[in-house]
């Protein structure tokens, strides 16, 4: 049986959740309107500013604090970022830091609302079960590198973030072809109070997108940590190999996230 105090607390929590969902819905609507009516007439720099502003506002609404560490990414030159993958929130957290063009699994395109938004932001979708399609994506990435940096999630799926799944090497071929540097990026979600790893934002298994969003909203105590790690530097005279490159990035990220415990 609830006491009067506990009933008030429960009622307050419900009201807060409703308000947060309403703010998210309004923010998504703003994003949709921007994509429909402003983005088509904006240049690349304007698009990037609007995208970054929207992503930062989303983190603010979700009460997720962004922390960035590590080395600095090039400001002018293009490059490839290879990141571990935990949540639907990863892309927005990275965009809040630095707007990149993403390669995502084909299933993302079918997500309600967010899939359409990803498509409008020039996300490159890849069918993981088709080697022929992967080769086409590599060719497209090599062309994109002439104007924009790209981020990939080589695990091919998401995890709870306590480790790194084996990196698939096929997309690293694009960086070799375009001769651009590759930076490992370690993304983690931490409890703001304890500093330990949180699995709350993990988008895994049969979980729906709405369930995952609800978990993030309900937490209200998250930090998303992005660490940019040193790029792979081949020895003089050696030929770059995509498998070696993928393994380097995987091991670098594994070492970066090993220091945090799950809570």
Secondary structure, 3 states (H helix, E strand, C coil): CCCHHHHHHHHHHHHHHHHHHHHHHHHHHHHHHHHHHCHHHCCHHHHHHHHHHHHHHHHHHCCEEEEEEECCCCCCCCCEEEECCCCCHHHHHHHHHCCCEEEEEHHHHHCCCHHHHHHHCCCEEECCCCHHHHHHHHHHHHHHCCCCCEEECCCCCCCCCCCCCCCCCCCHHHHHHHCCCEEEEEEEEEECCCCCECCCCCCCCCCCHHHHHHHHHHHCCEEEEEEECCCCCCCCCCCCCHHHHHHHHHHHHHHHHCCCCEC
